Amino acid sequence: SARATPAPPWEAMFSLSKLLESAFCSTTPGSAAITDLPEEDQRLPPFFTEILVELLRYKSHLGGVHNFEHMPRIERKVTKEAFKGFTDFEYAYLTVVGLANLHVKSEEIVSKSNGKVYKENPGVQLLEFTSGMTMHGDRPGAIALLRSAPTSLLEGFRLAKRSKRGTLGFFKDGFDRTADPCLEGRMGRLLSYLEKESMVASGKVSMPPWEDVSLQPLREGAPPMDIVGEHLRVFVNECTWTWAQAKKMEYEAAKAARGEDEHAAEFANLCNESTFTDALKARGVVATEGVQWECAADRGSFSPYEASVNAVIERARQQGLSQVEIRQGPKSWKYVIDIRRFVQINPQTKKERPIRMGRAKEKPPGKGQVSLKDLEEAVRFFVSMDTLAPVPHVD
């Protein structure tokens, strides 16, 4: 019988290299930790930071960072055409951060949504400012999508951790930077992934029930104590999930064990009056309208920043950040605000201008917000009731 002609050596070598690349290079992740995230992203709810850290492990596999100096950050709404020049990593990262911000601000966004188009819909405008995504707020089902989008992301990631294709498959199959960049467009691919993976998923659910970590609507005019109490309920459950991950426990088991004497001190390191207060400040729950940031003009006078930029700077200050990027002017020029040195820096020319923080005309807290005084009073009450642990003593 005829003998098969052996493949040329170069062809065999090429096949071997492709096999090795498929077996190792394309599936072997790097290492990453939460400290590798930007400061502002480290303060997002823990189940979203877990996704970001996992995404960081596949940074090189998904194209890395090309359009940002360090890490992707939400600066403005990105158009469909612009996203074509982004990497898969940048697109996925911005989508996860955007949905995390939507989760934090969901009730405020929903309460301001009036069923109208973007220019007439303050809820959609707030969505774009906080998440970098817009949506068709005048279409049926808009409110349901706002409430369910973050849930879908977390459910997709939960399924990915049990899937044969793993989390890299989730980041490749659940995100599509060629789709319409609005909320509806971004969720289309993710929902398709969910539908496919749900058919083969089985086993225990490791994520907390969504109602445990989502703010429930409060009645109009709810007192500050009720607002803080609802945020405390969610924060305690977020800390429980973080603690469960560290202890390699199921969420429900950790929920039952967190108050036991043998675990109370350890859990209090995560969940106490200081960490809770910091979280509410970072999430914009504490009203900051009484602060106005200003920048020095050419002739020595100071000009106030516009409201949206002022809110970004003040939120960064409350979060303890040293710097924050802003965009302002008719062409959305980028500047860096150095909060510790009190200067505005043009990253292209390196020119610096002094900035200052002053008092603006006092306004009452917005819907879902509380004053710092009311927050401190509520925290003292919950500590006295043993609902919230005091700051642990360090020996």
C-alpha positions as CSV (number, residue, x, y, z in Angstrom):
1,S,0.0,0.0,0.0
2,A,1.1,3.6,-0.6
3,R,2.8,5.4,2.3
4,A,1.7,8.8,3.3
5,T,4.1,11.6,2.5
6,P,5.3,13.2,5.8
7,A,4.6,16.9,6.3
8,P,7.6,19.3,5.8
9,P,9.5,20.1,9.0
10,W,8.5,23.8,8.9
11,E,4.8,22.8,8.6
12,A,5.1,20.5,11.6
13,M,6.8,23.2,13.7
14,F,4.1,25.7,12.7
15,S,1.3,23.2,13.8
16,L,3.1,22.6,17.0
17,S,3.5,26.3,17.8
18,K,-0.2,26.9,17.1
19,L,-1.1,23.9,19.3
20,L,1.0,25.3,22.1
21,E,-0.5,28.8,21.7
22,S,-4.0,27.3,21.8
23,A,-3.3,25.2,24.8
24,F,-1.4,27.8,26.9
25,C,-1.0,31.3,25.6
26,S,-4.6,32.0,24.9
27,T,-6.1,30.5,28.1
28,T,-3.4,31.0,30.7
29,P,-4.3,34.2,32.7
30,G,-1.9,36.5,34.5
31,S,-2.1,37.5,38.1
32,A,-4.1,40.4,39.4
33,A,-5.3,41.8,42.7
34,I,-7.8,44.5,43.7
35,T,-4.9,46.8,44.5
36,D,-4.1,46.8,40.7
37,L,-7.4,48.6,40.1
38,P,-7.6,52.5,40.1
39,E,-8.5,53.9,43.5
40,E,-12.0,54.9,42.5
41,D,-12.8,51.4,41.1
42,Q,-11.5,49.7,44.3
43,R,-14.4,51.3,46.1
44,L,-17.1,49.8,43.8
45,P,-19.3,47.1,45.4
46,P,-17.2,43.9,45.9
47,F,-19.0,41.6,43.4
48,F,-18.2,44.1,40.6
49,T,-14.5,44.5,41.7
50,E,-14.2,40.7,41.5
51,I,-15.2,40.8,37.9
52,L,-12.7,43.7,37.2
53,V,-9.9,41.8,38.9
54,E,-10.6,38.7,36.9
55,L,-10.8,40.8,33.7
56,L,-7.3,42.2,34.6
57,R,-5.9,38.7,34.5
58,Y,-6.8,38.5,30.8
59,K,-5.7,42.0,30.0
60,S,-3.1,41.0,27.4
61,H,-5.4,38.3,25.9
62,L,-8.1,41.0,25.2
63,G,-5.8,43.6,23.6
64,G,-4.6,45.6,26.6
65,V,-4.9,49.3,27.0
66,H,-4.3,51.6,24.0
67,N,-6.6,54.5,24.4
68,F,-5.9,55.5,28.0
69,E,-2.8,56.5,29.9
70,H,-3.1,53.9,32.6
71,M,-6.5,52.1,32.9
72,P,-9.8,52.6,31.2
73,R,-12.0,55.2,32.8
74,I,-15.4,56.7,32.1
75,E,-14.9,60.2,30.8
76,R,-17.9,60.6,28.5
77,K,-20.2,58.7,26.3
78,V,-18.3,56.7,23.6
79,T,-19.8,56.5,20.1
80,K,-20.1,53.2,18.1
81,E,-17.5,54.4,15.6
82,A,-15.0,55.3,18.4
83,F,-15.4,51.9,20.1
84,K,-14.1,50.3,16.9
85,G,-10.7,51.6,17.8
86,F,-10.9,50.3,21.4
87,T,-9.6,47.0,22.5
88,D,-11.9,44.2,23.8
89,F,-10.3,44.7,27.3
90,E,-11.1,48.5,27.3
91,Y,-14.7,47.9,26.1
92,A,-15.3,45.2,28.7
93,Y,-13.7,47.2,31.5
94,L,-15.8,50.3,30.8
95,T,-19.0,48.2,30.5
96,V,-18.4,46.5,33.9
97,V,-17.6,49.9,35.6
98,G,-20.6,51.5,33.9
99,L,-23.0,48.8,35.2
100,A,-21.4,48.9,38.7
101,N,-22.1,52.7,38.7
102,L,-25.6,52.0,37.5
103,H,-26.1,49.6,40.4
104,V,-25.0,52.2,42.9
105,K,-27.2,55.0,41.4
106,S,-30.1,52.9,40.1
107,E,-32.8,54.2,42.4
108,E,-31.8,57.8,41.7
109,I,-31.7,57.2,38.0
110,V,-35.1,55.4,38.0
111,S,-36.7,58.1,40.1
112,K,-35.6,60.8,37.6
113,S,-36.6,58.9,34.5
114,N,-39.8,60.3,33.0
115,G,-40.3,58.2,29.9
116,K,-39.0,60.9,27.5
117,V,-36.1,61.2,25.1
118,Y,-32.6,62.0,26.3
119,K,-32.7,65.8,26.1
120,E,-35.9,65.8,28.2
121,N,-35.1,62.9,30.5
122,P,-32.9,63.8,33.6
123,G,-32.7,60.1,34.5
124,V,-31.1,59.1,31.2
125,Q,-28.8,62.2,31.5
126,L,-27.7,60.9,34.9
127,L,-27.2,57.4,33.5
128,E,-24.9,58.8,30.8
129,F,-22.9,60.9,33.3
130,T,-22.4,58.0,35.8
131,S,-22.0,55.0,33.5
132,G,-20.9,56.4,30.1
133,M,-24.0,54.8,28.5
134,T,-27.2,56.3,27.2
135,M,-30.5,54.5,26.5
136,H,-33.8,55.0,24.8
137,G,-35.7,56.2,27.9
138,D,-38.9,56.7,25.9
139,R,-39.3,53.1,25.0
140,P,-41.3,50.4,26.8
141,G,-39.3,48.4,29.3
142,A,-36.7,51.1,30.0
143,I,-37.2,51.0,33.8
144,A,-37.0,47.2,33.9
145,L,-33.8,47.3,31.9
146,L,-32.2,49.8,34.3
147,R,-33.1,47.6,37.2
148,S,-32.0,44.3,35.6
149,A,-28.8,45.2,33.7
150,P,-26.4,45.0,36.7
151,T,-28.0,41.7,37.8
152,S,-27.5,40.2,34.3
153,L,-23.8,41.0,34.4
154,L,-23.3,39.3,37.8
155,E,-25.4,36.3,36.8
156,G,-23.3,35.9,33.6
157,F,-20.1,36.0,35.6
158,R,-21.4,33.5,38.1
159,L,-22.3,31.1,35.2
160,A,-18.9,31.7,33.6
161,K,-17.0,30.5,36.7
162,R,-18.8,27.2,36.3
163,S,-18.6,27.0,32.5
164,K,-16.1,24.9,30.5
165,R,-15.0,28.0,28.7
166,G,-14.4,29.8,31.9
167,T,-14.3,33.5,32.5
168,L,-12.3,34.3,29.4
169,G,-15.2,32.8,27.4
170,F,-17.5,35.2,29.2
171,F,-15.3,38.3,28.4
172,K,-15.2,37.2,24.7
173,D,-18.8,36.0,24.2
174,G,-20.6,38.4,26.5
175,F,-19.2,41.7,25.2
176,D,-19.4,43.1,21.7
177,R,-17.7,46.5,21.1
178,T,-19.1,46.6,17.5
179,A,-22.7,46.7,18.9
180,D,-24.6,49.9,19.6
181,P,-22.9,51.4,22.7
182,C,-26.2,52.3,24.4
183,L,-27.4,50.2,27.4
184,E,-29.7,48.2,25.2
185,G,-26.9,47.4,22.7
186,R,-24.4,46.3,25.4
187,M,-26.9,44.1,27.1
188,G,-27.9,42.3,23.9
189,R,-24.8,40.2,23.7
190,L,-24.7,39.6,27.4
191,L,-28.3,38.4,27.5
192,S,-27.5,36.0,24.6
193,Y,-24.6,34.6,26.7
194,L,-26.9,34.2,29.7
195,E,-29.5,32.3,27.7
196,K,-26.9,29.9,26.3
197,E,-25.1,29.2,29.5
198,S,-28.3,29.0,31.6
199,M,-29.3,25.9,29.6
200,V,-26.2,23.9,30.9
201,A,-25.7,25.5,34.3
202,S,-26.3,23.5,37.5
203,G,-25.2,23.5,41.1
204,K,-25.3,25.9,44.0
205,V,-25.7,29.6,43.6
206,S,-22.7,31.4,45.1
207,M,-23.9,35.0,44.5
208,P,-26.1,36.7,47.1
209,P,-29.8,37.1,46.3
210,W,-30.1,40.3,44.3
211,E,-32.6,41.8,46.8
212,D,-30.0,41.4,49.5
213,V,-27.5,43.8,47.8
214,S,-29.9,46.2,46.0
215,L,-31.5,49.2,47.4
216,Q,-35.3,49.0,47.7
217,P,-37.4,52.0,46.7
218,L,-38.2,54.3,49.6
219,R,-41.3,56.4,49.8
220,E,-41.2,60.1,48.8
221,G,-39.8,62.2,51.6
222,A,-38.3,59.3,53.5
223,P,-36.5,60.6,56.6
224,P,-32.6,60.4,56.7
225,M,-32.7,57.5,59.2
226,D,-34.6,55.4,56.7
227,I,-32.3,56.2,53.9
228,V,-29.2,55.4,55.9
229,G,-30.8,52.3,57.3
230,E,-31.5,50.9,53.8
231,H,-28.0,51.6,52.7
232,L,-26.7,49.9,55.8
233,R,-28.7,46.8,55.1
234,V,-27.1,46.6,51.6
235,F,-23.6,47.4,52.9
236,V,-23.8,44.7,55.6
237,N,-24.7,42.1,52.9
238,E,-22.0,43.3,50.6
239,C,-19.4,42.9,53.4
240,T,-20.9,39.5,54.1
241,W,-20.3,38.4,50.5
242,T,-16.7,39.7,50.6
243,W,-16.1,37.9,53.9
244,A,-17.6,34.7,52.5
245,Q,-15.2,34.8,49.5
246,A,-12.2,35.2,51.9
247,K,-13.4,32.3,54.1
248,K,-14.4,30.1,51.1
249,M,-18.0,29.9,52.5
250,E,-21.4,29.9,50.8
251,Y,-23.0,33.3,51.2
252,E,-26.0,32.0,53.2
253,A,-23.6,30.2,55.6
254,A,-21.6,33.4,56.0
255,K,-24.7,35.4,56.6
256,A,-25.6,33.1,59.5
257,A,-22.1,33.0,61.0
258,R,-21.2,36.7,60.8
259,G,-22.8,37.5,64.2
260,E,-21.4,34.6,66.1
261,D,-18.9,35.4,68.8
262,E,-16.0,33.6,67.1
263,H,-16.5,35.6,63.9
264,A,-17.8,39.0,65.1
265,A,-14.5,40.7,65.5
266,E,-13.2,39.6,62.2
267,F,-16.4,40.7,60.4
268,A,-16.2,44.0,62.2
269,N,-12.9,44.7,60.4
270,L,-14.9,44.8,57.2
271,C,-18.1,46.2,58.4
272,N,-18.0,49.1,60.9
273,E,-19.0,52.7,61.3
274,S,-15.9,54.0,59.5
275,T,-16.1,51.7,56.5
276,F,-19.8,52.3,56.1
277,T,-19.5,56.1,56.3
278,D,-16.7,56.0,53.7
279,A,-18.8,53.9,51.4
280,L,-21.8,56.3,51.5
281,K,-19.5,59.2,50.8
282,A,-17.9,57.4,47.9
283,R,-21.4,56.6,46.4
284,G,-22.6,60.1,46.5
285,V,-25.2,59.5,49.2
286,V,-23.9,62.4,51.3
287,A,-25.0,65.7,49.8
288,T,-22.1,67.9,48.7
289,E,-23.9,70.8,47.1
290,G,-22.5,73.2,49.7
291,V,-19.0,72.9,48.2
292,Q,-17.9,74.8,45.1
293,W,-14.6,74.2,43.4
294,E,-13.0,77.1,41.4
295,C,-10.0,77.5,39.1
296,A,-7.8,80.5,38.7
297,A,-8.3,82.5,35.6
298,D,-5.6,84.4,33.6
299,R,-6.0,87.7,35.5
300,G,-6.0,86.2,39.0
301,S,-9.7,85.9,39.5
302,F,-11.3,82.5,40.1
303,S,-14.1,80.9,38.0
304,P,-16.4,78.2,39.4
305,Y,-16.4,74.8,37.7
306,E,-19.7,73.7,36.1
307,A,-22.0,71.6,38.3
308,S,-21.1,68.2,36.8
309,V,-17.3,68.8,37.0
310,N,-17.7,70.2,40.5
311,A,-19.5,67.0,41.5
312,V,-16.6,64.8,40.1
313,I,-14.0,66.8,42.0
314,E,-15.8,66.8,45.3
315,R,-16.7,63.2,45.1
316,A,-13.0,62.4,44.5
317,R,-12.1,64.5,47.5
318,Q,-14.6,62.7,49.7
319,Q,-13.2,59.3,48.5
320,G,-9.7,60.3,49.6
321,L,-8.3,60.3,46.0
322,S,-5.2,62.4,45.3
323,Q,-6.0,63.1,41.7
324,V,-9.0,62.9,39.3
325,E,-9.4,63.6,35.6
326,I,-12.1,65.9,34.4
327,R,-13.3,67.1,31.0
328,Q,-14.6,70.6,30.3
329,G,-14.9,73.3,27.7
330,P,-16.6,73.2,24.3
331,K,-14.2,70.5,23.0
332,S,-14.2,68.4,26.2
333,W,-10.6,69.1,27.0
334,K,-9.0,66.8,29.5
335,Y,-7.4,68.1,32.7
336,V,-6.0,66.5,35.9
337,I,-7.1,67.9,39.2
338,D,-4.4,67.4,41.9
339,I,-6.5,67.6,45.1
340,R,-3.6,67.5,47.5
341,R,-1.6,70.2,45.7
342,F,-4.7,72.2,44.8
343,V,-3.8,72.6,41.1
344,Q,-5.4,71.9,37.7
345,I,-2.9,70.4,35.3
346,N,-3.0,70.3,31.5
347,P,-1.5,66.9,30.7
348,Q,-0.4,68.1,27.2
349,T,1.3,71.4,28.1
350,K,2.0,70.6,31.8
351,K,0.7,74.1,32.6
352,E,-0.8,74.3,36.1
353,R,-3.4,76.6,37.5
354,P,-4.3,77.0,41.2
355,I,-7.7,75.8,42.4
356,R,-9.6,76.4,45.6
357,M,-12.5,74.9,47.4
358,G,-15.2,77.3,48.8
359,R,-18.7,77.2,50.2
360,A,-21.6,77.4,47.8
361,K,-25.1,78.4,48.6
362,E,-26.5,75.7,50.8
363,K,-29.1,73.5,49.2
364,P,-31.1,70.7,50.8
365,P,-30.0,67.1,50.0
366,G,-31.4,65.7,46.8
367,K,-33.7,62.6,46.6
368,G,-32.0,59.7,48.2
369,Q,-29.3,61.8,49.8
370,V,-28.6,62.9,53.4
371,S,-26.5,65.6,55.0
372,L,-23.3,64.7,56.7
373,K,-24.8,65.7,60.0
374,D,-27.8,63.4,59.5
375,L,-25.5,60.5,58.4
376,E,-23.3,60.9,61.5
377,E,-26.4,61.0,63.7
378,A,-27.8,57.8,62.1
379,V,-24.5,56.0,62.3
380,R,-24.3,56.8,66.1
381,F,-27.8,55.4,66.5
382,F,-27.1,52.1,64.6
383,V,-23.9,51.7,66.6
384,S,-25.8,52.2,69.9
385,M,-28.3,49.5,68.7
386,D,-25.5,47.1,67.9
387,T,-26.7,47.0,64.3
388,L,-23.3,48.4,63.2
389,A,-20.0,47.7,64.8
390,P,-17.9,50.7,66.1
391,V,-14.4,51.2,64.7
392,P,-12.3,48.2,66.0
393,H,-9.7,49.1,68.5
394,V,-6.1,48.5,67.5
395,D,-3.8,47.3,70.2
